[in-house]
Amino acid sequence: MPENTAASRRADVLWLARLEYRFHAWRERRARRRGLTPTVAAFPGYGGEHWVRVLGRVLITPPARRTSDGEYATVRGWRSFLSVPIGFAQVSVTIGGVRHEVVADRGGVVDTVLPADLAPGWHTVTMSVEGGEAVDTRVFIVGADVRFGVVCDVDDTVMVTTLPRPLVAAWNSFVVDEHARQPVPGMSVLLERLVRENPGAPVIFLSTGAWNVGPTLLRFLGRHLFPAGALLLTDWGPTHDRWFRSGTEHKASNLARLAEEFPDIAWLLIGDDGQHDDAIYTEFARAHPRNVAALAIRRLSSAEAMLAGGRTTVDGHTASTVPWVTGDDGAALLERLEEVGVARPA
């Protein structure tokens, strides 16, 4: 691409990013005039014995209806996108009794590493904005002796979404009632079994989904008895050099970050063949072979593959030194993982 054309494209993207920010600033002013105030949507994070990665997003959210038993009433996906992100908000984060002040990014996202001396296991972190009510979340501290962890995709791996096809993705993301979303059979059992067999192992749910759906996703995982884990999502929309953020880059960069943060952990990477998981995981395994315990790829059903626009080409892995297994659901993947020694035989 000629230099002047590339420069023009970057200028167009920067203009769009500025327009997006101004639009959200206008929405924020309207929301505040209605008496609404920001809060923090806090998400599970992770850390080592001397640091914590804290995750959240500052938002003004519309009131959510609840049923008499406290459960959320019928929630359509589009409601998740009505929240107004508050860019560059100052957020107070309290870890182990120590308070820190951090600043959200342009999209209201908080993704920061803070010092903390915590014992391995789950700990509570509180976050607040503008002196408002503190919101609790949890972080999982990985012990120095841990050598195994799980990174798991979400869309079509733990939750049936048929995400790759845009119109179907829009239907599932914006229209479908969150209670109607279905789990992939056997996946919660697989993950729970791996966590039980490997005490102290971290679980990371790594998805190209937007932070907007984070609360919905956490409720889904809890409702269907998935083990608790950190949640790494992304922020849709323009960046300084792209019209839309790259989901592939998001996954690849976070995998590389995990390898740097936990150089002694070998990760079981779980995904599906409807997006680019196999290619992303394979490239990561080539670059960091000692940080990969195995690759487990769920095969979409024929109907799911048709809705998803087909399957991605899956590497043959004939020359790979890393175990690689496939299966139609969690039960099949568990059986294959038992065969290669990653899971213990029942």
Secondary structure, DSSP 4 states (H G I P E B T S, - for coil): --HHHHHHHHHHHHHHHHHHHHHHHHHHHHHHHTT---EEEEEEEEEETTEEEEEEEEEE-PPPPB-TTS-B---BGGGGG-SEE-TT-EEEEEETTEEEEEE--TTSEEEEEEE----SEEEEEEEEETT---EEEEEEEPPTT--EEEEE--BTTTB---TTSHHHHHIIIIISBGGG--BPTTHHHHHHHHHHHSTT--EEEEEEEEGGGHHHHHHHHHHTTPPP-EEEEE--S--SS-SS--HHHHHHHHHHHHHHH-TTPEEEEEEETTSSHHHHHHHHHHH-GGGEEEEEEEPPPHHHHHHTTSPPPPP--TT-SS-EEEESSHHHHHHHHHHTTSS---
